[in-house]
Amino acid sequence: MKNKRILLALMTASLIVGCSSAPKKVEPVDLRPKSHEVQEVESTSSTETMLRASGKGSTVEAALDDARKAAIWFLLNAGDKPMLKTAEERNNMARFEQELYGSYDRFIRFTSDLKSKKKVGESTVVEVLVRIDVQMLRDYLQDKQVISSTSDLVDQVGLPSISIVASDSSGNVDVAKNTVGEYLTDRSFEVNVVEQSGKLNDLIGKVAKLSGNVDPAYAWALESGSDVYIDVKSNTQLGEVSGVGTKKASVTAKAFETSTGRQLAATTGHSSERASSGYDSLIQEAANDVADKLISQIRKAWLEDAAKGKSFKVVVFTTESQGSQVDAAVYGALKSVASGTVKRLAAGKSTFQYQLKVKDVANAFDLMEKLNGKYRGPGELKREMESGTLLVLKAGSGDIEINVE
């Protein structure tokens, strides 16, 4: 009995020692930023952006560290074009937050001197300018499969071909058009910066007139054969700061679906106000800003519509005597290949316009191939012209003139 009591005492002592020597659980340090006070300053290029960020910490260095991380947080979650756009993407990001904020320096290209410093309670609050490599950050998210890569999206639904046009023809707007074009090309879009010179195709002019769109930029976009066209305008302004003459620029851009004329996106970009001998660099700065905003809107609208099929405009010319028969037959043929409703945009006695969406069809040539054999009206369908998502046909028999009613 005595031996049992001794053994029990030894076991109890061992248990107490073991418990007292067990390592304490250490809670992981939260590396996410404390501050979320960030403003976008400018898109310095198609791959980098400048932000004004506040940070707070127990020391100046800790506050600087927090400001840099706040800038990263802003690009991921805030502003008018966050990289994380859906709940699924934000949930995906949660798994990598500690890793990202633990090695954020790789995305930082420049940090300015302190713009401000103050004490708030026990914390130091600082404000700095931070330039971030946006493309490298986006590549990181794609590599971790937090967001889909552009190439994945292209494989699934394709990105639209884009024409960049301008309602005016100033030298300043040419700089804006080229800058926006370079930016979109860097983002894997097929881009055509349209030089609005020379003679516009006569048939294109008639189709544009038939559509009721008198904007010359629309006619040039139709001829280019693009899925989407962007109309760019630039504006310059003189000013004065502390007695020193300054200049600044803005660029406005609106994106339209070429086949339907539906507006997909619109935004304005601004440059900083500063002393400058010319406007080119200011316009480039404003154009980078507008392209950065525009691209997010275009991609979102395009991907939302892509599952329904690609939009096409079909214009049909015939004779007055065959008009009603041709209209019914063409409408029926289009309904047989469309992935949804076929809209009759306008109809006269010999001219008809339709709008439809078709899946797995890349261009008007492929649409014509689908229509072959579907037409059951008088005469036959003949392709008069195709341009991207525009298909112009003659239907019927005999001599058919192209008249705009």
C-alpha positions as CSV (number, residue, x, y, z in Angstrom):
1,M,0.0,0.0,0.0
2,K,2.9,2.3,0.9
3,N,4.5,1.6,-2.4
4,K,1.3,2.4,-4.3
5,R,1.1,5.8,-2.5
6,I,4.7,6.6,-3.4
7,L,4.0,5.6,-7.1
8,L,0.9,7.8,-7.1
9,A,2.8,10.8,-5.7
10,L,5.5,10.4,-8.3
11,M,3.0,10.3,-11.2
12,T,1.2,13.3,-9.9
13,A,4.5,15.3,-9.5
14,S,5.5,14.2,-13.1
15,L,2.1,15.4,-14.4
16,I,2.5,18.8,-12.7
17,V,6.0,19.3,-14.0
18,G,4.9,18.3,-17.5
19,C,2.0,20.7,-17.5
20,S,4.1,23.6,-16.1
21,S,6.8,23.0,-18.7
22,A,4.4,22.7,-21.7
23,P,5.1,25.5,-24.2
24,K,2.6,28.3,-24.3
25,K,0.6,28.7,-27.5
26,V,1.8,31.8,-29.4
27,E,-0.8,33.7,-31.4
28,P,0.4,34.5,-35.0
29,V,1.2,38.2,-35.6
30,D,-1.4,39.8,-37.9
31,L,0.5,41.2,-40.8
32,R,-2.5,42.9,-42.4
33,P,-2.4,46.8,-42.5
34,K,-4.0,48.7,-39.7
35,S,-4.7,51.7,-41.9
36,H,-7.0,51.7,-44.9
37,E,-6.6,55.4,-45.7
38,V,-5.4,55.5,-49.3
39,Q,-6.0,57.7,-52.4
40,E,-5.0,57.0,-56.0
41,V,-2.8,59.7,-57.4
42,E,-2.1,58.5,-61.0
43,S,-1.4,55.6,-63.2
44,T,2.2,56.2,-64.0
45,S,2.2,53.6,-66.8
46,S,0.3,50.5,-67.9
47,T,2.1,48.5,-65.2
48,E,2.5,50.9,-62.3
49,T,0.3,53.2,-60.2
50,M,1.0,55.9,-57.6
51,L,-0.9,56.0,-54.4
52,R,-1.0,58.4,-51.4
53,A,-1.2,56.2,-48.3
54,S,-1.4,56.7,-44.5
55,G,0.0,54.2,-42.0
56,K,0.1,54.0,-38.3
57,G,2.4,52.2,-35.8
58,S,4.4,52.5,-32.6
59,T,7.3,54.0,-34.5
60,V,7.9,56.0,-37.7
61,E,9.3,52.8,-39.4
62,A,6.3,50.7,-38.3
63,A,4.0,53.4,-39.6
64,L,5.8,53.5,-43.0
65,D,5.5,49.7,-43.1
66,D,1.8,50.0,-42.5
67,A,1.3,52.7,-45.2
68,R,3.0,50.5,-47.8
69,K,0.8,47.5,-46.9
70,A,-2.3,49.8,-46.9
71,A,-1.4,50.7,-50.5
72,I,-1.4,47.0,-51.4
73,W,-4.7,46.5,-49.6
74,F,-6.3,49.4,-51.6
75,L,-5.4,47.9,-55.0
76,L,-6.9,44.5,-53.9
77,N,-10.1,45.7,-52.3
78,A,-11.0,49.4,-52.8
79,G,-11.2,52.2,-55.4
80,D,-13.2,52.0,-58.6
81,K,-11.3,49.0,-60.0
82,P,-10.3,46.5,-57.2
83,M,-8.5,43.4,-58.3
84,L,-10.7,41.2,-56.1
85,K,-14.2,41.7,-57.6
86,T,-16.2,38.7,-56.3
87,A,-16.8,37.0,-53.0
88,E,-15.0,33.9,-54.3
89,E,-11.9,35.9,-55.1
90,R,-11.9,37.6,-51.7
91,N,-12.2,34.2,-50.0
92,N,-9.4,32.8,-52.2
93,M,-7.2,35.8,-51.1
94,A,-7.8,35.1,-47.4
95,R,-5.6,32.0,-47.6
96,F,-2.6,34.1,-48.8
97,E,-2.9,37.3,-46.9
98,Q,-0.2,36.6,-44.3
99,E,2.2,35.5,-47.1
100,L,1.4,38.5,-49.2
101,Y,1.7,41.2,-46.5
102,G,4.8,39.4,-45.1
103,S,6.7,39.9,-48.3
104,Y,5.0,43.0,-49.8
105,D,8.3,44.8,-50.6
106,R,8.6,43.0,-53.9
107,F,5.7,45.0,-55.3
108,I,6.9,48.4,-54.2
109,R,8.9,50.4,-56.7
110,F,9.2,53.7,-54.9
111,T,8.3,55.3,-51.5
112,S,8.6,59.1,-51.1
113,D,9.8,61.1,-48.2
114,L,7.3,61.7,-45.4
115,K,4.4,63.9,-46.6
116,S,3.1,64.3,-43.0
117,K,3.7,62.9,-39.5
118,K,1.7,63.2,-36.3
119,K,0.9,61.5,-33.0
120,V,-2.5,60.0,-32.5
121,G,-2.8,58.6,-29.0
122,E,0.0,56.1,-28.6
123,S,0.5,55.7,-32.4
124,T,2.5,57.6,-35.0
125,V,0.7,58.3,-38.2
126,V,2.5,59.1,-41.4
127,E,1.6,59.8,-45.0
128,V,3.7,58.9,-48.1
129,L,3.5,58.4,-51.8
130,V,3.9,54.7,-52.9
131,R,4.4,53.5,-56.4
132,I,3.4,49.8,-56.9
133,D,4.0,47.4,-59.7
134,V,0.4,46.5,-60.4
135,Q,1.2,44.0,-63.1
136,M,3.5,42.0,-60.7
137,L,0.8,42.0,-58.1
138,R,-1.8,40.8,-60.6
139,D,0.6,38.1,-61.7
140,Y,1.0,36.9,-58.1
141,L,-2.8,36.7,-57.7
142,Q,-3.1,34.7,-60.9
143,D,-0.2,32.4,-60.0
144,K,-2.0,31.6,-56.7
145,Q,-5.2,31.1,-58.6
146,V,-6.9,33.9,-56.5
147,I,-8.1,35.5,-59.7
148,S,-8.4,34.1,-63.2
149,S,-5.6,35.0,-65.6
150,T,-6.4,37.0,-68.7
151,S,-5.3,34.0,-70.9
152,D,-7.8,31.8,-69.1
153,L,-10.6,34.3,-69.8
154,V,-9.5,34.5,-73.4
155,D,-9.6,30.8,-73.7
156,Q,-13.1,30.7,-72.3
157,V,-14.9,33.6,-74.0
158,G,-12.3,35.7,-75.8
159,L,-11.6,39.3,-75.3
160,P,-13.2,41.9,-77.7
161,S,-11.2,43.5,-80.5
162,I,-11.2,47.2,-79.9
163,S,-10.9,50.2,-82.2
164,I,-9.9,53.6,-80.8
165,V,-11.4,56.6,-82.6
166,A,-11.9,60.3,-81.9
167,S,-14.7,62.7,-82.7
168,D,-12.1,65.5,-83.0
169,S,-8.8,65.4,-84.8
170,S,-6.4,67.5,-82.7
171,G,-2.8,66.5,-82.1
172,N,-3.5,66.2,-78.4
173,V,-6.2,63.6,-79.0
174,D,-3.8,61.6,-81.1
175,V,-1.4,61.3,-78.1
176,A,-4.4,60.2,-76.0
177,K,-5.5,57.6,-78.6
178,N,-2.0,56.1,-78.9
179,T,-1.5,56.0,-75.1
180,V,-4.8,54.2,-74.5
181,G,-4.0,51.8,-77.3
182,E,-0.6,50.9,-75.8
183,Y,-2.2,50.3,-72.4
184,L,-4.9,48.0,-73.8
185,T,-2.4,46.1,-75.9
186,D,-0.4,45.5,-72.7
187,R,-3.5,43.9,-71.3
188,S,-3.8,41.4,-74.1
189,F,-6.6,43.2,-76.1
190,E,-6.5,43.3,-79.9
191,V,-6.3,47.0,-80.6
192,N,-6.6,49.1,-83.7
193,V,-5.9,52.9,-83.3
194,V,-8.0,54.2,-86.2
195,E,-6.4,56.9,-88.4
196,Q,-9.5,58.8,-89.6
197,S,-8.1,59.9,-92.9
198,G,-8.8,59.0,-96.4
199,K,-12.1,58.0,-97.9
200,L,-14.7,56.1,-95.8
201,N,-16.2,53.1,-97.5
202,D,-19.4,54.3,-99.1
203,L,-21.5,51.3,-98.0
204,I,-20.3,51.7,-94.4
205,G,-21.4,55.3,-94.6
206,K,-24.9,54.3,-95.8
207,V,-25.2,51.6,-93.0
208,A,-24.2,54.1,-90.4
209,K,-26.7,56.6,-91.7
210,L,-29.4,53.8,-91.7
211,S,-28.6,53.2,-88.0
212,G,-29.3,56.8,-87.2
213,N,-25.9,57.3,-85.7
214,V,-24.4,60.4,-87.3
215,D,-21.2,60.3,-85.2
216,P,-18.3,59.9,-87.7
217,A,-16.4,57.9,-85.1
218,Y,-19.1,55.2,-85.3
219,A,-18.7,54.9,-89.0
220,W,-15.0,54.5,-88.8
221,A,-15.4,51.9,-86.0
222,L,-17.8,49.9,-88.3
223,E,-15.3,49.9,-91.1
224,S,-12.5,48.7,-88.7
225,G,-14.5,45.6,-87.9
226,S,-14.0,45.8,-84.2
227,D,-16.2,44.3,-81.5
228,V,-15.9,47.4,-79.3
229,Y,-15.0,51.0,-80.1
230,I,-13.7,53.6,-77.8
231,D,-14.3,57.3,-78.5
232,V,-11.5,59.4,-76.9
233,K,-11.6,63.1,-76.2
234,S,-8.9,65.3,-74.6
235,N,-9.0,68.6,-72.8
236,T,-6.2,70.9,-71.7
237,Q,-6.2,73.7,-69.2
238,L,-3.9,76.5,-68.0
239,G,-3.7,77.5,-64.3
240,E,-1.5,79.2,-61.8
241,V,-0.1,78.1,-58.4
242,S,1.8,80.6,-56.2
243,G,2.4,82.8,-59.2
244,V,3.8,80.0,-61.4
245,G,2.0,79.1,-64.6
246,T,0.7,75.5,-64.6
247,K,-0.9,73.1,-67.1
248,K,-3.1,70.0,-66.6
249,A,-5.0,67.7,-68.9
250,S,-7.9,65.3,-68.9
251,V,-9.0,62.5,-71.2
252,T,-12.5,61.3,-71.5
253,A,-13.3,57.9,-73.0
254,K,-16.5,56.1,-73.8
255,A,-16.7,52.5,-75.0
256,F,-19.5,51.1,-77.1
257,E,-20.4,47.7,-78.5
258,T,-20.0,48.3,-82.3
259,S,-22.8,46.1,-83.5
260,T,-25.5,47.5,-81.2
261,G,-24.1,50.9,-80.2
262,R,-24.7,50.0,-76.5
263,Q,-22.5,51.9,-74.1
264,L,-20.3,49.5,-72.1
265,A,-18.1,52.0,-70.2
266,A,-17.3,55.6,-69.6
267,T,-14.8,57.4,-67.5
268,T,-12.5,60.4,-67.3
269,G,-8.8,60.5,-66.3
270,H,-6.8,63.4,-65.0
271,S,-3.2,64.5,-64.9
272,S,-1.5,66.3,-62.1
273,E,-1.4,70.1,-62.3
274,R,2.2,71.2,-62.8
275,A,4.6,73.5,-64.6
276,S,5.3,72.0,-68.0
277,S,6.7,73.2,-71.3
278,G,4.1,71.1,-73.2
279,Y,1.0,69.0,-72.9
280,D,2.2,65.6,-74.2
281,S,3.3,64.1,-70.9
282,L,0.2,65.4,-69.1
283,I,-2.1,63.9,-71.7
284,Q,-0.2,60.6,-71.5
285,E,-0.7,60.6,-67.7
286,A,-4.4,61.4,-68.0
287,A,-4.8,58.7,-70.8
288,N,-3.1,56.1,-68.6
289,D,-5.5,56.9,-65.8
290,V,-8.5,56.7,-68.1
291,A,-7.4,53.4,-69.7
292,D,-6.8,51.8,-66.3
293,K,-10.4,52.6,-65.2
294,L,-11.9,51.8,-68.6
295,I,-10.4,48.4,-69.0
296,S,-12.0,47.0,-65.8
297,Q,-15.5,48.3,-67.0
298,I,-15.1,46.8,-70.5
299,R,-13.9,43.4,-69.3
300,K,-16.7,43.2,-66.7
301,A,-19.4,44.1,-69.3
302,W,-17.9,41.8,-71.9
303,L,-17.6,38.8,-69.7
304,E,-21.2,39.2,-68.4
305,D,-22.5,39.1,-71.9
306,A,-20.2,36.5,-73.3
307,A,-22.1,33.5,-72.0
308,K,-25.2,34.7,-74.0
309,G,-23.3,34.8,-77.3
310,K,-21.6,37.5,-79.4
311,S,-23.7,40.4,-80.7
312,F,-24.1,40.9,-84.5
313,K,-25.8,43.4,-86.7
314,V,-27.3,42.2,-90.0
315,V,-28.4,44.6,-92.7
316,V,-30.4,43.2,-95.6
317,F,-31.2,45.0,-98.9
318,T,-33.8,43.7,-101.4
319,T,-36.4,45.1,-103.8
320,E,-39.8,46.6,-102.7
321,S,-41.7,43.8,-104.5
322,Q,-39.9,41.1,-102.5
323,G,-39.6,43.0,-99.2
324,S,-42.2,41.2,-97.1
325,Q,-41.1,37.7,-98.2
326,V,-37.4,38.5,-97.7
327,D,-38.0,40.0,-94.3
328,A,-39.9,36.9,-93.1
329,A,-37.4,34.5,-94.6
330,V,-34.3,36.3,-93.2
331,Y,-35.9,36.7,-89.8
332,G,-36.6,33.0,-89.7
333,A,-33.1,32.1,-90.8
334,L,-31.6,34.3,-88.1
335,K,-33.9,32.8,-85.4
336,S,-32.6,29.4,-86.3
337,V,-29.0,30.3,-85.5
338,A,-29.4,32.8,-82.7
339,S,-28.8,31.9,-79.1
340,G,-31.7,34.2,-78.0
341,T,-34.1,36.7,-79.3
342,V,-33.6,38.3,-82.7
343,K,-34.4,42.0,-82.6
344,R,-35.8,43.8,-85.7
345,L,-34.1,47.2,-85.3
346,A,-35.6,48.9,-88.4
347,A,-37.7,47.9,-91.4
348,G,-38.6,49.7,-94.6
349,K,-40.0,48.5,-97.8
350,S,-36.7,47.2,-99.1
351,T,-34.2,47.5,-96.2
352,F,-34.1,45.6,-92.9
353,Q,-31.9,45.6,-89.9
354,Y,-31.6,42.9,-87.3
355,Q,-29.6,42.4,-84.1
356,L,-28.9,39.0,-82.6
357,K,-26.5,37.0,-80.3
358,V,-24.9,33.8,-81.6
359,K,-22.7,31.4,-79.6
360,D,-19.5,30.0,-80.9
361,V,-19.4,32.4,-83.9
362,A,-16.3,34.7,-84.1
363,N,-17.2,37.1,-86.9
364,A,-19.6,37.9,-89.7
365,F,-18.0,35.5,-92.1
366,D,-18.8,32.6,-89.7
367,L,-22.3,33.9,-89.3
368,M,-22.8,33.9,-93.0
369,E,-21.6,30.3,-93.1
370,K,-24.3,29.4,-90.5
371,L,-27.0,31.1,-92.5
372,N,-26.2,29.3,-95.7
373,G,-28.9,26.7,-96.2
374,K,-31.3,28.3,-93.7
375,Y,-32.8,30.9,-96.0
376,R,-36.2,29.9,-97.5
377,G,-37.2,33.1,-99.3
378,P,-37.1,34.3,-102.9
379,G,-33.8,34.2,-104.7
380,E,-30.8,33.7,-102.5
381,L,-28.7,35.4,-99.9
382,K,-25.5,37.1,-101.1
383,R,-22.9,38.6,-98.9
384,E,-22.3,42.2,-99.9
385,M,-19.9,43.1,-97.1
386,E,-18.7,41.8,-93.8
387,S,-16.8,43.8,-91.1
388,G,-16.2,42.2,-87.7
389,T,-19.7,41.9,-86.3
390,L,-21.5,43.6,-89.2
391,L,-22.9,41.6,-92.0
392,V,-24.5,43.3,-95.0
393,L,-26.6,41.1,-97.4
394,K,-28.5,41.3,-100.6
395,A,-31.5,38.9,-100.6
396,G,-33.9,38.0,-103.4
397,S,-33.6,37.8,-107.1
398,G,-33.0,40.3,-109.9
399,D,-31.2,43.6,-109.7
400,I,-31.0,44.9,-106.0
401,E,-29.9,48.4,-105.4
402,I,-28.6,49.6,-102.1
403,N,-30.8,52.5,-101.1
404,V,-31.0,54.0,-97.6
405,E,-34.7,54.6,-96.8
